[in-house]
Amino acid sequence: MSLISELKRWRETAAAREGVELYRVLPNAALEEIAEIMPKTREELLSVKGIKEAKYRKYGKDILSIVARHGAADAIGAVISDDEVSDAAVRSAVEAVETVPDTLSVSQFLDALNLELSGMAARIRGEVSSVDERDRVVYFSLKDASDEATINCLIFRSAYVLSGVRIAVGDEIIVEGSPDIYKPNGRLSLKVGLIEFAGEGALKKAYEELRKKLETEGLFAPERKRAIPEFPEHIALLTSRDGAAIGDFMTNVGRHGYRISLYPSSVEGKRAVFELLAGVRYFNAHPERYDALVIIRGGGSLESLQGFNNEALVRAVADSKIPVIAGVGHEKDITLAALVADAMVSTPTAASRLVRQSWEEGMERVGSAEHVLRSRVSDLVIRLREALGRADTALLDRFQAMKERIRTIVERFLAKREALAYGIRGEAESVSAFAGGLKKGRAALFATASDALLRIEKLLLQFDPTRALNLGYSLVRLGNGRILRKSTDARVGDRLDIRLSEGAIGAEVKEVL
């Protein structure tokens, strides 16, 4: 096994033991850097990106042990592959990579032993002989049906729930875990990260029990399913990076300008549950970015599809804020995750068809609308041409009628122009004669008016008030401007204005006689 493979196997065990996603232990980039630089000391390991002091305290001994063990194996292999191989050479190579251990305390020895045992992860099948469920841990024991060999096991409650099983005495199960010695009593146990039922019958029974439970809760009800958004643009894709499913999906999804974000995950067996759950949670951390979440894999046996029948994954799919399309297995292999999804199809290819369906229907509608529009525009052009033709004919008829009318008017005008000219000449003569008579009449009128003016002038001079004033008379007015004609018109105290031939006198009435 290569160092990177061994490190990944160790990471899977650690993640299962802690009930966390793989990347939370160490990301792939960190594992690849470790395999490249082969750190031998604390300082060299801390230089790896992604490993800080806390990570070193938690995983440092395990990683350095794996690297050292792998380096020793390489050294031994190099000696054995030599043409001059001998027992002495082998012993020499072993001695070259071994160091004489110091004296250890019991606790140190058990720590070192557990460190070695952590690399002995195994997949074990057996029959449950006892179960003790507690708040944080489930203790159980497995026995071998052939020789009654027994091993004590434990699994943390979070990993137990994630496994999606409920074990009982007599169940035949498969577990994955690594051996561990409990230091206070020196008891060896198998620290389990994953449990699954063994055998087709047990799997079907577990499937049916969970299906009935979820159905009773209404998780499969049609009314809770959401419609897949029309014209999806950003697709969240959850599947294996290397499987045939992703090729089928990408080949058939069509070219409609999608953005497809892939979260690579295992899709085989119970082991896939951790990564599938991580993928669903990853995309749902920002649901507003995606139009649909597509989960796909090809067909397989009931055992290989177990991950998609896991209760934790099924509930995560049901709670997804992003509408889910599940194309898992084939029509005969209906997984619970597919049943609870918003849209269930039988294959990855069918999932791609569902994604592109609204786009293709939209394109068909656009094509149909374009055809109808072209037809209507063509009909409208024809009608407009006909209308323009009729309007052109009518306009020409109107112009012709107008032309005829103008010609008639011109002819009538020309016909009457001579008569009009003759009439104008006659009127001019009349005006000329009238002007001569008017001139004579004006002279006579002026003479008559002059005589009348002279007569009026004489009368005005005769009755001119100033004439009397010149003769010694005076003109008396009251203060209001009224001429005083009688003494009785005045009152004692009235102001008088006396106008003489030359000048004027202001006076006041003292006595009225």
C-alpha positions in Angstrom: 0.0 0.0 0.0 1.3 3.5 -0.9 1.9 6.0 1.9 -1.0 8.3 0.6 -3.3 5.3 0.5 -2.3 4.3 4.1 -2.8 7.9 5.3 -6.3 8.1 3.7 -7.2 4.8 5.3 -6.1 6.2 8.7 -8.1 9.4 8.0 -11.3 7.4 7.3 -10.9 5.5 10.5 -10.3 8.7 12.5 -13.3 10.4 10.9 -15.5 7.4 11.5 -14.3 7.2 15.1 -15.0 10.9 15.7 -18.2 11.0 13.6 -17.0 13.9 11.4 -16.3 14.5 7.7 -13.0 13.4 6.3 -11.8 16.9 5.5 -12.2 17.9 9.2 -9.5 15.4 10.1 -7.1 16.5 7.3 -7.8 17.7 3.8 -6.4 15.8 0.8 -3.8 18.5 0.1 -2.3 18.0 3.6 -2.1 14.2 3.1 -0.4 14.7 -0.3 2.2 17.1 1.2 2.9 14.6 4.0 3.5 11.8 1.5 5.8 14.1 -0.5 8.0 15.4 2.3 7.9 12.3 4.6 8.2 14.3 7.9 10.2 12.6 10.6 10.0 15.3 13.4 7.4 17.5 15.0 8.8 20.6 13.3 8.7 19.0 9.8 5.1 17.9 10.4 4.1 21.3 11.6 5.4 22.8 8.4 2.7 21.0 6.4 -0.1 23.4 5.5 -3.2 22.6 7.5 -1.4 21.1 10.5 -1.2 23.4 13.5 -0.3 22.7 17.1 -3.8 21.4 17.9 -3.8 19.0 15.0 -0.4 17.8 15.9 -1.4 17.1 19.5 -4.4 15.1 18.2 -2.9 13.3 15.2 0.8 13.9 15.2 1.9 10.6 16.8 -0.3 8.6 14.4 1.0 10.4 11.3 4.7 10.2 12.3 4.2 6.5 13.1 2.6 5.8 9.8 5.4 7.7 7.9 8.1 5.9 9.9 6.6 2.5 9.4 6.3 3.2 5.7 9.9 4.4 5.5 11.1 1.3 7.3 9.2 -0.9 4.8 10.8 0.9 1.9 14.2 0.4 3.5 13.7 -3.3 3.9 12.2 -3.6 0.4 15.2 -1.9 -1.0 17.6 -4.5 0.6 15.5 -7.5 -0.3 15.3 -6.4 -4.0 19.1 -6.4 -4.2 20.7 -9.3 -6.2 22.9 -10.2 -3.3 20.1 -10.6 -0.8 20.9 -12.6 2.4 19.4 -13.1 5.8 22.2 -11.0 7.2 21.4 -8.1 4.9 17.7 -8.3 5.8 18.6 -8.2 9.5 21.0 -5.3 8.9 18.2 -3.4 7.1 15.8 -4.0 9.9 18.3 -2.9 12.5 19.0 0.2 10.5 15.4 1.4 10.8 14.7 0.1 14.3 15.7 1.9 17.5 16.1 0.5 20.9 13.1 1.5 23.0 13.3 3.3 26.2 11.8 1.9 29.4 8.1 2.9 29.3 5.4 3.3 31.9 2.2 1.2 31.6 0.3 4.3 30.3 3.0 5.1 27.8 3.1 1.5 26.6 -0.7 1.4 26.2 -0.6 4.8 24.3 2.1 3.4 22.0 0.1 0.2 21.6 -3.1 2.0 20.8 -1.1 4.1 18.3 0.0 0.9 16.5 -3.5 -0.6 16.8 -5.1 2.5 15.2 -3.5 1.5 11.9 -5.1 -2.0 12.1 -8.5 -0.8 10.9 -10.6 -3.8 9.8 -14.1 -4.7 8.4 -15.5 -7.5 10.6 -18.6 -9.6 10.2 -20.3 -11.3 13.2 -23.4 -11.9 15.2 -24.5 -9.5 18.0 -24.4 -11.3 21.3 -25.0 -8.4 23.6 -26.1 -4.8 23.4 -25.9 -2.0 26.0 -27.1 1.4 24.8 -26.1 4.4 26.8 -26.4 8.2 26.4 -23.1 8.7 24.6 -21.8 5.3 23.7 -23.4 2.0 22.6 -21.5 -1.1 23.9 -22.0 -4.5 22.1 -20.2 -7.7 21.5 -19.8 -9.7 18.3 -19.2 -13.5 18.2 -18.1 -15.7 15.4 -20.7 -18.3 14.4 -18.0 -21.0 13.7 -16.0 -21.0 16.9 -17.7 -18.7 19.3 -14.8 -16.2 19.2 -16.0 -12.9 20.8 -14.9 -9.3 20.6 -16.1 -6.4 22.6 -17.1 -3.3 20.6 -18.2 0.2 21.2 -19.5 3.0 19.0 -20.2 6.6 19.8 -23.9 7.6 19.7 -23.4 10.1 16.9 -21.8 7.4 14.7 -24.4 4.9 15.7 -27.2 7.3 14.7 -25.4 8.1 11.5 -25.1 4.4 10.6 -28.9 4.3 10.5 -29.3 0.9 12.2 -30.8 -0.4 15.5 -29.0 -3.6 16.4 -30.3 -6.3 18.6 -29.0 -9.6 19.9 -28.9 -12.2 17.1 -28.5 -9.6 14.3 -25.7 -10.4 11.8 -23.8 -7.2 11.1 -20.7 -5.9 9.5 -18.6 -3.3 11.4 -15.7 -1.1 10.5 -13.3 0.1 13.2 -9.9 -0.3 14.8 -8.8 -2.0 18.0 -8.3 0.1 21.1 -7.2 -0.8 24.7 -9.0 1.0 27.5 -6.2 2.1 29.8 -8.0 1.9 33.2 -8.6 -1.8 33.0 -6.5 -2.9 30.0 -9.6 -4.2 28.1 -9.3 -4.6 24.4 -12.3 -3.4 22.4 -13.1 -2.6 18.8 -13.8 1.1 18.4 -16.4 1.1 15.7 -17.1 3.9 13.3 -19.7 2.2 11.1 -22.3 -0.5 11.4 -24.4 -2.2 8.6 -26.6 -5.2 8.5 -25.2 -8.3 6.7 -27.2 -10.3 4.3 -30.0 -9.5 1.8 -32.7 -10.5 4.2 -31.5 -8.2 7.0 -31.0 -5.3 4.7 -34.5 -5.7 3.3 -36.0 -5.9 6.8 -34.1 -2.7 7.8 -35.2 -1.0 4.6 -38.9 -1.8 5.1 -38.9 -0.8 8.8 -37.3 2.6 8.0 -39.5 3.1 5.0 -42.7 2.5 7.1 -41.3 4.8 9.8 -40.6 7.7 7.3 -43.9 7.1 5.5 -45.8 7.4 8.8 -44.1 10.8 9.3 -45.2 11.9 5.9 -41.8 12.3 4.4 -42.9 10.7 1.1 -46.1 12.7 0.8 -46.5 14.3 -2.7 -47.7 17.6 -1.2 -44.4 18.2 0.6 -42.4 17.9 -2.6 -41.3 21.0 -4.4 -41.3 21.7 -8.1 -37.9 21.8 -9.7 -37.4 25.5 -10.8 -37.8 26.2 -14.5 -34.7 27.1 -16.4 -32.1 26.1 -13.8 -28.8 27.8 -14.2 -26.6 26.7 -11.3 -26.7 22.9 -10.5 -25.2 21.4 -7.4 -24.0 17.9 -8.3 -23.3 15.2 -5.7 -21.8 12.0 -7.0 -18.5 10.1 -7.5 -15.8 11.9 -9.4 -14.7 8.7 -11.2 -18.0 6.8 -11.7 -19.9 6.3 -14.9 -22.8 8.3 -13.5 -21.1 11.7 -13.8 -20.2 10.9 -17.4 -23.8 10.0 -18.3 -25.1 13.1 -16.6 -22.6 15.6 -18.2 -23.1 14.0 -21.6 -26.9 14.3 -21.6 -27.5 17.5 -19.6 -27.2 19.6 -22.8 -25.5 22.9 -23.5 -27.7 25.5 -21.9 -25.1 27.6 -20.2 -25.3 25.8 -16.8 -22.9 26.3 -14.0 -22.3 22.8 -12.4 -20.7 22.6 -9.0 -19.5 19.1 -8.1 -19.0 17.8 -4.6 -17.2 14.5 -5.1 -18.4 11.7 -2.8 -18.2 8.0 -2.5 -21.5 6.4 -3.5 -20.9 2.7 -2.5 -22.2 1.1 0.7 -22.6 2.6 4.2 -19.1 4.3 4.0 -20.5 6.7 1.5 -23.0 8.2 4.1 -20.4 10.4 5.6 -19.4 12.1 2.4 -22.9 12.2 1.0 -24.1 14.0 4.2 -21.2 16.3 4.0 -22.1 17.1 0.4 -25.7 17.9 1.2 -24.7 20.1 4.1 -22.0 21.8 2.0 -24.5 22.9 -0.7 -27.2 23.8 1.8 -24.9 26.2 3.6 -25.6 28.6 0.7 -28.9 27.4 -0.8 -29.5 30.7 -2.6 -26.6 29.9 -5.0 -28.2 26.8 -6.5 -31.4 26.1 -8.4 -31.3 22.3 -7.9 -29.3 19.6 -6.1 -28.7 16.5 -8.2 -27.7 13.3 -6.4 -26.8 10.4 -8.8 -25.2 7.0 -9.1 -25.6 3.9 -11.2 -27.6 0.8 -10.2 -26.3 -1.9 -7.8 -27.2 -4.4 -5.2 -29.2 -3.5 -2.1 -26.0 -3.7 -0.1 -24.1 -1.3 -2.4 -27.0 1.2 -2.2 -27.1 1.1 1.6 -25.7 4.6 1.9 -28.8 6.0 0.2 -31.1 4.1 2.6 -29.4 5.7 5.6 -31.9 7.5 7.9 -29.6 10.5 8.5 -29.0 11.0 4.8 -32.7 10.6 4.0 -33.6 13.2 6.5 -30.9 15.6 5.2 -32.4 15.2 1.7 -35.9 15.8 3.1 -34.7 19.0 4.9 -32.7 20.3 2.0 -33.5 24.0 1.2 -32.5 23.3 -2.4 -35.0 21.2 -4.5 -33.5 17.7 -4.9 -33.4 15.5 -8.0 -32.4 11.9 -7.1 -31.2 9.6 -10.0 -29.9 6.7 -7.9 -30.0 3.1 -9.1 -32.6 1.8 -11.5 -36.3 1.4 -11.5 -36.2 -1.8 -9.4 -33.7 -0.3 -6.9 -35.7 2.5 -5.3 -33.7 4.0 -2.4 -35.3 5.9 0.5 -33.3 9.0 -0.4 -34.8 9.0 -3.9 -38.3 8.5 -2.4 -38.0 11.5 -0.2 -36.4 13.7 -2.9 -38.5 16.3 -4.7 -38.1 14.5 -8.0 -37.1 10.9 -8.4 -35.8 9.4 -11.6 -34.4 6.0 -12.4 -30.9 6.8 -13.8 -28.4 9.7 -14.0 -29.3 10.1 -17.7 -33.0 10.6 -16.6 -31.8 13.2 -14.1 -30.0 15.1 -16.8 -33.2 15.0 -19.0 -35.2 16.5 -16.1 -32.7 19.3 -15.6 -32.8 20.3 -19.2 -36.5 19.6 -19.7 -37.7 23.2 -19.0 -35.0 24.6 -21.3 -35.9 22.3 -24.2 -39.6 23.0 -23.6 -38.8 26.7 -23.5 -36.8 26.4 -26.8 -39.8 24.6 -28.3 -42.1 27.3 -27.2 -39.8 29.9 -28.5 -39.5 28.1 -31.8 -43.3 27.7 -32.0 -43.8 31.4 -31.1 -41.2 32.4 -33.7 -43.2 30.3 -36.3 -46.5 31.9 -35.3 -44.9 35.4 -35.2 -43.4 34.9 -38.7 -46.8 33.7 -40.0 -48.6 36.6 -38.4 -46.0 39.1 -39.6 -46.3 37.7 -43.1 -50.1 37.9 -43.0 -49.8 41.5 -41.7 -47.4 42.4 -44.5 -49.8 41.0 -47.1 -52.8 42.9 -45.5 -50.7 46.1 -45.4 -49.7 45.8 -49.0 -53.3 45.3 -50.0 -54.4 48.3 -47.9 -51.6 50.4 -49.3 -52.6 49.3 -52.8 -56.2 50.4 -52.1 -55.1 53.6 -50.6 -52.8 54.3 -53.5 -55.6 53.8 -56.0 -58.0 56.0 -53.9 -55.3 58.7 -53.6 -54.7 58.6 -57.4 -58.4 58.9 -58.0 -58.6 61.9 -55.6 -55.6 63.6 -57.3 -57.2 63.1 -60.7 -60.5 64.5 -59.4 -58.7 67.4 -57.9 -56.8 68.0 -61.1 -60.0 68.1 -63.1 -61.5 70.5 -60.6 -58.5 72.8 -60.8 -58.7 72.7 -64.6 -62.4 73.6 -64.5 -61.7 76.5 -62.1 -58.9 77.8 -64.3 -61.1 77.7 -67.4 -63.9 79.5 -65.6 -61.4 82.0 -64.3 -60.0 82.6 -67.7 -63.5 82.8 -69.2 -64.5 85.5 -66.7 -61.2 87.3 -66.6 -62.2 89.5 -69.6 -65.6 90.3 -68.1 -63.9 91.1 -64.8 -61.4 93.4 -66.5 -64.2 95.2 -68.4 -66.1 95.6 -65.1 -63.0 97.0 -63.4 -62.5 99.5 -66.2 -66.1 100.7 -65.8 -65.8 100.9 -62.1 -62.6 102.9 -62.5 -64.4 105.4 -64.7 -67.1 105.7 -62.2 -64.6 106.2 -59.4 -62.9 108.9 -61.5 -66.1 110.7 -62.1 -67.1 110.4 -58.5 -63.7 111.8 -57.5 -64.3 114.9 -59.8 -67.7 115.4 -58.3 -66.3 114.9 -54.8 -63.7 117.5 -55.5 -66.3 120.1 -56.6 -68.6 119.2 -53.7 -65.8 119.4 -51.2 -65.1 123.1 -52.4 -68.8 124.0 -52.0 -68.9 122.2 -48.6 -65.8 124.1 -47.4 -67.4 127.5 -48.5 -70.7 126.6 -46.7 -68.8 125.5 -43.6 -66.7 128.7 -43.6 -69.8 130.9 -43.7 -71.4 128.9 -40.8 -68.2 129.2 -38.7 -68.2 133.0 -39.2 -71.8 133.2 -38.0 -71.0 131.0 -35.0 -67.9 133.1 -34.2 -70.1 136.3 -34.2 -72.5 134.6 -31.8 -69.7 133.4 -29.5 -68.3 136.9 -29.4 -71.7 138.3 -28.7 -72.2 136.0 -25.7 -68.6 135.8 -24.5 -68.6 136.5 -20.6 -65.4 138.3 -20.8 -67.0 140.9 -23.0 -69.3 141.9 -20.1 -66.3 142.0 -17.8 -64.5 144.4 -20.1 -67.6 146.6 -19.8 -67.2 146.8 -15.9 -69.2 143.8 -14.9 -67.9 141.0 -12.6 -68.5 137.2 -12.4 -69.2 135.9 -8.9 -69.0 132.2 -8.1 -69.6 130.3 -4.8 -66.9 128.3 -3.3 -68.2 125.2 -5.1 -67.7 126.9 -8.5 -71.4 127.5 -9.1 -72.2 131.0 -10.5 -74.1 133.2 -8.0 -77.2 134.5 -9.7 -79.3 135.5 -6.7 -78.4 136.8 -3.3 -80.6 134.2 -1.7 -78.3 131.5 -3.2 -75.6 132.6 -0.8 -75.3 132.2 3.0 -73.4 134.1 5.6 -69.9 132.8 5.8 -69.8 131.4 2.2 -66.6 132.0 0.3 -66.9 133.9 -2.9 -64.7 134.0 -6.0 -65.2 137.4 -7.9 -63.7 137.4 -11.4 -63.0 140.9 -12.9 -61.8 142.0 -16.3 -58.4 141.8 -14.9 -57.6 139.5 -11.9 -59.9 138.1 -9.3 -61.0 138.8 -5.6 -61.8 136.3 -2.9 -64.5 137.5 -0.5 -66.7 136.2 2.4 -70.5 136.8 2.7 -71.1 138.9 5.8 -74.8 139.7 5.2 -77.5 138.6 2.8 -80.0 141.3 1.8 
